Amino acid sequence: MDDLLEYERTHEIAFASPRALLEARMIEAMDKARRPHRRAHRNGVAHRRKAVAR
């Protein structure tokens, strides 16, 4: 019994519901879509600002 519980704990993906797997895929896709913007900012790349006419 302990072996079964240990396997379930270490292989959570095998016991996840189809809905949970779908939600995880959607969250991953959303993170991938946002990632380039965060990466550029995190690496210290300055955002271009519009010049203000005086």
N, C-alpha and C positions, 0 to 999 in steps of 0.2 A: 504493500500500500504506500509506503514512504517513497518507493521508487516512482510510482505513478504520480504522486503529488509533486515530486521533484521534476519529473519530465514536463508536467503541465506548467510548472512555474518557469522553467527554462525555455519552453517552446510555446509561448503565449499565442503566436500566430496560428498554430494548428487548432486552437480551441476557440478562436474568435468567431463571432457571428458574421455572416455575409454583410450585414449592414455596417458593422464596425469596420470591416475591411474596406468597404466603399468609402466610409467617412475618412478613414486614414489616407486613402488614395487622393481624395478631394483636398484634404489639408496639405498633403505633400505637393500637389499640383499648384495650390495657391502659394505655398512657400517658394516654389521654383519661379513662379511668375513675379514675385516681389524681390527675389534675391539679388538680381543685378543692381537695383537701385541702392539697396542697403550696402552691398559690397563696395560700390564706388564711393559712397559717403564714408564708410568705415576706414577705407584706405587713405583718407585725407584728401581726396580729390575735391577741389573747390567747385561749387556749382556756379555756372555763369550767371551773372546778374545783368539785367538790362541797364544800359547807361541812362542816367537821368539828365534830361536837358535842363540847362540853367539859364 
